[in-house]
C-alpha cells in the first residue's frame, strides 16, 4: 500500500460488514442533493424573490457539497456553511414576507442537519464543539440584522444542528467502543490460546522431567554399585563406572535445577508416579460408571514411559470430552501395536502404538451442556504430546454425530524385548 492510498480518507460507514450499510451514506447524500438542488432554486426565486442566477449559484453551493460530505465532511462544511451565511446576507437585499424563515430557509436547514450528522460520525468532540459554536455564533450574529426582527424560529439551525452533531458523535463513539471491544476479545482469545499452549507444554515438561529423572537415577545407581556387584572389574573399568556415575549425577542435578522452575505451588499434586498403559483401564472403568457403555481393547506391550504417559493423557482427555459433550454415548477405546512388515519397520519407518478412542452420538441431546463456552484447548495438549514424540494425531467428527481420536505414537523394536 502506497502512502497516498494510506492517507486517502474512507467513506462514512466504510468499515461496516453489510454492503447496504456501506452504501447508505452515499444513497442519503445523493437523495438530499437531488431533492434540495431544484427545491432551493424554486424557493429562493418564487418565495424569497432572488434572481434565478444567484439562487442557482447558492443552491449548487449548498447542496452539491453533500456528496463530498460522505468522504470529507469537514471540508464540505466549510463550503456549505459559507454558502448558507452568504445566502442569508443575499436575502437581505430582497423584500420577502415575514412568515418566511430567515436567516436560513427550510431546505438549507435540512441539508445542514444531514451535514452535521456526517460530521458527528467522523470528527472528534473538539471539532464538533467548534462547528456548533461557529453555527451558533453566525446564527446569533445574523439575528442582529434580521429584517423582521429576531425570534426563536431563527435559531432552528443552531438547535437542530446541535442535536445532529450530538447524535452522530454518540453513534461514532459507540461504534469505536464496540470495535475496540472486539479487538480486545480477539487479542484475549489469542493470548488465552497461547497461555494454554504454554501451560500444557510446561505440564508435559514436568512429566517428562520425572520420566528422564527416573532413568538417570537408575543409571547413577547402577554405575555406583557396579564395583560391588562385579568383583572382577579391572581398575580402569571401575574408574569408568565412577566417572559415569558422577556425570549422570551432575546431569541429573543440572536438569532438576533447570526444570525446577516449572514446579510451583500448584504442581504438588503431580509429584506422583506418572501413569502409563496399565492405568488406562482405570480411566475406562471410571467412564463406564458415568452410564455410557465403553469397549476396551488393552495392550500389554512394554513401551517407553514417555509414550505410555502420552497415550494415557490422550485417552484421558478423549474420554473426558465424551463425558462432557456426549454423555451416555457408546465408546470404544483401543490400544494396539503395529508389527513391522519387514526388517527395519513398516511403511512408516518402525513399530507404532495406535491409540484409538471413538464414540457415537449421545442417546439423547443433553438438557444442558456440562461445560458452557468450551474452547477446545484439550486438543492442544494432545497435539503437543504427539508432536514431542514424533507421532501423528487425527481428530474429527464422524458422519453419524460421533467423534474420533486416533494417535500414532512411534516405537522401536528394542522396546518390546
C-alpha positions in Angstrom: 0.0 0.0 0.0 1.4 3.4 -1.0 1.5 6.4 1.3 -1.1 8.1 -0.9 -3.5 5.2 -0.5 -2.9 5.1 3.2 -3.8 8.8 3.6 -6.9 8.5 1.3 -10.0 9.2 3.5 -12.5 6.5 3.8 -16.2 7.0 3.3 -18.6 7.1 6.2 -19.5 3.6 7.5 -16.9 2.0 5.1 -16.0 -0.4 7.9 -19.5 -1.9 8.2 -19.8 -5.6 7.5 -23.0 -5.3 5.4 -22.9 -3.8 2.0 -26.2 -1.9 2.2 -24.9 -0.1 5.4 -21.7 0.9 3.5 -23.8 2.3 0.6 -26.3 4.1 2.9 -24.3 7.4 3.3 -23.9 7.7 -0.5 -27.6 7.0 -1.0 -28.7 9.6 1.6 -26.3 12.2 0.2 -27.5 11.6 -3.4 -31.2 11.8 -2.4 -30.5 15.1 -0.4 -28.5 16.6 -3.3 -31.1 15.7 -5.9 -34.0 16.9 -3.8 -32.6 20.0 -2.4 -30.9 21.4 -5.5 -34.1 22.2 -7.5 -36.1 22.9 -4.4 -33.7 25.6 -3.2 -33.7 27.3 -6.6 -37.6 27.3 -6.7 -38.0 28.5 -3.1 -35.4 31.3 -3.3 -36.8 32.6 -6.6 -40.5 32.1 -6.2 -40.9 32.8 -2.4 -38.0 34.9 -1.5 -37.7 36.8 -4.8 -34.0 36.2 -5.5 -32.8 36.3 -9.1 -32.5 33.0 -10.9 -28.7 33.2 -11.4 -28.0 34.0 -7.7 -30.5 31.4 -6.5 -28.9 28.7 -8.7 -25.4 29.5 -7.5 -26.5 29.4 -3.9 -28.4 26.1 -4.5 -25.3 24.5 -6.0 -23.0 25.7 -3.2 -25.4 24.5 -0.5 -26.5 21.1 -2.0 -23.7 19.7 -4.2 -21.0 19.5 -1.3 -23.3 17.0 0.4 -21.8 14.3 -1.9 -18.3 15.4 -0.7 -19.5 15.1 2.9 -19.6 11.3 2.6 -15.8 11.3 2.4 -14.7 14.7 3.7 -17.5 16.1 5.9 -15.4 18.9 7.4 -14.3 20.2 4.0 -17.9 20.1 2.9 -19.0 22.0 6.0 -16.6 24.9 5.1 -18.3 25.3 1.7 -21.9 24.8 2.9 -21.6 27.0 6.0 -20.1 29.8 3.9 -22.8 29.4 1.3 -25.6 29.4 3.9 -24.2 32.6 5.5 -23.9 34.2 2.1 -27.4 33.2 1.2 -28.7 34.8 4.4 -26.9 38.1 3.5 -28.2 37.9 0.0 -31.8 37.6 1.3 -31.3 41.0 3.0 -31.3 42.6 -0.5 -34.8 41.5 -1.3 -38.2 42.1 0.3 -39.8 38.8 1.4 -42.8 38.0 3.5 -42.4 38.0 7.3 -43.8 34.4 7.6 -40.8 33.0 5.7 -37.8 31.7 7.7 -34.7 33.8 7.9 -31.7 33.6 8.0 -31.8 30.0 6.9 -34.7 28.7 4.8 -36.1 25.2 5.5 -34.2 23.4 2.7 -30.9 24.8 4.0 -31.7 23.6 7.5 -32.4 20.1 6.1 -29.1 19.9 4.2 -27.2 21.4 7.1 -28.7 18.8 9.6 -27.6 16.0 7.3 -24.2 17.5 7.1 -23.9 17.8 10.9 -24.8 14.1 11.2 -22.0 13.2 8.8 -19.6 15.4 10.9 -20.7 13.7 14.1 -19.9 10.3 12.5 -16.4 11.3 11.5 -14.9 14.1 13.7 -13.8 14.3 17.3 -15.6 16.1 20.1 -13.4 19.2 19.9 -14.1 19.7 16.2 -17.9 19.1 16.7 -17.9 21.7 19.5 -16.2 24.2 17.3 -18.6 23.6 14.5 -21.6 24.1 16.8 -20.1 27.3 18.2 -19.5 28.7 14.7 -23.1 27.8 13.8 -24.5 29.4 16.9 -22.3 32.5 16.5 -23.3 33.0 12.9 -27.0 32.5 13.8 -26.9 35.0 16.7 -24.8 37.5 14.7 -27.2 37.5 11.8 -30.1 37.9 14.3 -28.9 41.5 14.9 -29.7 42.4 11.3 -32.9 40.5 10.9 -35.3 42.3 8.5 -38.4 41.5 10.5 -36.9 41.1 14.0 -35.4 38.1 15.6 -37.4 35.2 17.1 -37.0 31.6 18.4 -37.6 30.1 15.0 -34.5 31.9 13.7 -32.4 29.6 16.0 -33.7 26.3 14.4 -30.4 25.7 12.6 -28.4 26.0 15.8 -30.7 23.7 17.7 -31.2 21.0 15.1 -27.6 21.2 14.0 -26.5 20.7 17.7 -28.8 17.7 18.0 -27.5 16.1 14.8 -23.9 16.7 15.9 -24.6 15.1 19.3 -26.4 12.1 17.8 -23.6 11.5 15.2 -20.9 11.8 17.9 -22.7 9.3 20.2 -23.1 6.8 17.3 -19.4 7.2 16.4 -18.2 6.7 19.9 -20.4 3.7 20.4 -19.0 2.1 17.3 -15.5 2.8 18.4 -16.2 1.2 21.8 -17.6 -1.9 20.1 -14.7 -2.1 17.7 -12.1 -1.9 20.4 -14.1 -4.4 22.5 -14.0 -6.9 19.5 -10.3 -6.2 19.0 -9.6 -6.8 22.7 -11.6 -10.0 22.7 -9.6 -11.2 19.7 -6.4 -10.4 21.5 -7.6 -12.0 24.7 -8.6 -15.2 22.9 -5.2 -15.3 21.2 -3.4 -14.8 24.5 -5.7 -17.4 26.1 -4.8 -19.9 23.5 -1.1 -19.1 23.8 -1.2 -19.3 27.6 -3.0 -22.7 27.3 -0.3 -24.0 25.0 2.5 -22.8 27.3 0.8 -24.3 30.3 0.4 -27.6 28.5 4.0 -27.6 27.4 5.1 -26.8 31.0 3.0 -29.7 32.2 4.5 -32.1 29.6 7.9 -30.9 30.5 7.3 -31.6 34.2 6.1 -35.1 33.4 8.9 -35.8 31.0 11.3 -34.5 33.6 10.1 -37.2 36.0 10.5 -39.9 33.4 14.0 -38.8 32.5 15.0 -38.3 36.1 13.9 -41.8 36.9 16.1 -43.3 34.1 19.1 -41.1 35.1 18.7 -42.1 38.7 18.8 -45.8 37.6 22.0 -45.1 35.6 23.6 -43.4 38.6 22.7 -46.3 41.0 23.9 -49.0 38.5 27.2 -47.2 37.9 27.8 -46.6 41.6 27.1 -50.2 42.6 29.0 -51.8 39.7 32.2 -52.3 41.6 30.2 -54.2 44.4 28.1 -56.3 42.1 31.0 -57.1 39.7 34.0 -58.1 41.8 36.4 -58.8 38.9 36.3 -55.3 37.4 39.6 -54.0 36.2 40.7 -50.7 37.8 40.3 -48.7 34.6 36.7 -50.1 34.1 36.0 -49.3 37.8 37.1 -45.7 37.2 34.9 -45.5 34.1 31.9 -46.5 36.1 32.7 -44.0 38.7 33.0 -41.3 36.0 29.7 -42.4 34.5 28.0 -42.1 37.9 29.5 -38.7 38.6 28.5 -37.4 35.2 24.9 -38.8 35.5 24.6 -37.4 39.0 25.8 -34.0 37.8 23.5 -34.0 34.7 20.5 -35.0 36.9 21.2 -32.1 39.2 21.5 -29.6 36.3 18.3 -30.9 34.8 16.5 -30.6 38.2 17.8 -27.0 38.6 16.8 -26.1 35.0 13.3 -27.6 35.2 12.7 -26.8 38.9 11.2 -23.5 37.9 8.3 -25.5 36.4 7.5 -26.8 39.9 5.2 -24.3 41.6 2.8 -24.4 44.5 0.0 -25.6 42.1 2.1 -28.6 40.8 2.5 -30.6 44.1 -0.3 -33.0 43.0 1.8 -34.0 40.0 4.7 -35.3 42.2 3.4 -38.9 41.9 4.4 -41.8 39.7 3.4 -41.0 36.2 0.6 -43.2 34.7 1.0 -45.4 31.7 -0.8 -48.0 29.6 -1.7 -50.2 32.6 -3.7 -47.3 34.2 -5.8 -46.7 31.1 -8.2 -49.5 32.2 -9.0 -47.4 35.3 -10.0 -44.5 33.1 -12.3 -46.8 31.1 -13.9 -48.1 34.3 -14.5 -44.6 35.6 -16.1 -43.5 32.3 -18.3 -46.6 32.2 -19.6 -45.7 35.7 -21.0 -42.5 34.3 -23.6 -44.5 32.4 -22.1 -44.9 29.0 -21.0 -48.4 27.6 -17.3 -48.5 26.9 -15.5 -51.2 25.0 -11.8 -51.5 25.9 -9.1 -53.4 24.0 -5.9 -53.2 26.1 -2.3 -53.7 25.0 0.3 -55.5 27.2 3.3 -54.4 25.2 6.2 -52.8 27.0 6.6 -49.2 25.8 8.8 -46.3 26.8 7.5 -44.3 29.7 7.1 -41.2 27.7 5.0 -43.0 25.1 2.9 -44.7 27.8 2.3 -41.3 29.6 1.3 -39.7 26.3 -1.1 -42.5 25.5 -2.7 -42.2 29.0 -3.2 -38.4 28.7 -4.7 -38.7 25.2 -7.2 -41.3 26.3 -7.9 -39.3 29.5 -8.7 -36.1 27.5 -10.7 -38.0 24.9 -12.9 -39.8 27.5 -13.4 -36.5 29.3 -14.7 -35.0 26.1 -17.1 -37.9 25.7 -18.5 -37.3 29.2 -18.8 -33.5 28.6 -20.3 -33.5 25.1 -21.8 -36.9 24.5 -22.9 -38.4 27.9 -24.1 -41.9 27.6 -22.7 -42.5 24.1 -21.2 -45.8 23.3 -17.4 -45.5 23.3 -14.6 -47.8 22.0 -11.0 -47.5 23.4 -8.4 -49.5 21.6 -4.6 -49.8 22.1 -2.6 -51.8 19.6 0.9 -52.2 18.3 1.6 -52.3 14.6 4.0 -55.1 13.7 6.7 -54.2 11.1 6.1 -55.8 7.7 9.7 -56.3 7.1 13.0 -56.0 8.9 13.6 -52.4 9.5 9.9 -51.5 10.2 6.7 -50.8 8.4 5.9 -48.3 5.8 6.0 -45.6 8.4 9.6 -46.5 9.4 9.1 -48.5 12.6 6.7 -50.0 15.1 3.9 -47.7 16.3 1.5 -47.7 19.2 -2.0 -46.9 17.9 -4.4 -45.2 20.4 -8.0 -45.0 19.2 -11.0 -43.5 21.0 -14.2 -43.5 19.1 -17.6 -42.5 20.5 -21.0 -42.5 18.9 -23.7 -39.8 19.2 -25.3 -39.4 22.6 -28.6 -41.4 23.1 -30.4 -38.1 23.5 -29.3 -34.5 23.4 -28.3 -33.4 26.9 -30.7 -31.0 28.6 -27.8 -28.6 29.3 -24.1 -28.9 28.5 -21.8 -29.9 31.3 -19.5 -27.1 30.3 -20.5 -23.8 28.8 -18.2 -22.0 26.4 -15.7 -24.7 25.8 -12.7 -23.6 23.8 -11.3 -27.0 22.6 -8.0 -26.4 24.4 -7.9 -30.1 25.4 -6.8 -30.9 21.8 -3.8 -28.6 22.3 -2.4 -31.0 24.9 -3.0 -34.0 22.6 -1.2 -32.4 19.7 1.7 -31.2 21.8 2.3 -34.6 23.3 2.1 -36.4 19.9 4.4 -33.8 18.3 7.0 -34.1 21.1 7.5 -37.8 20.5 7.2 -37.5 16.7 3.8 -39.1 16.2 0.6 -38.2 14.3 -2.8 -37.2 15.6 -6.1 -37.4 13.7 -9.2 -36.0 15.3 -12.6 -35.0 14.0 -16.4 -35.6 14.0 -18.0 -38.7 12.4 -20.9 -38.7 9.9 -23.2 -40.3 12.5 -22.6 -37.5 15.0 -19.9 -39.2 17.0 -16.2 -38.3 17.3 -12.9 -40.0 16.7 -9.4 -39.5 18.2 -6.6 -41.6 16.6 -3.0 -41.2 17.6 0.1 -43.0 16.2 3.0 -43.0 18.6 6.3 -44.2 17.2 8.2 -47.1 18.9 11.4 -49.1 18.2 11.9 -52.9 18.1 14.1 -52.8 21.2 11.2 -51.6 23.2 9.4 -54.9 23.0 12.2 -57.3 24.2 
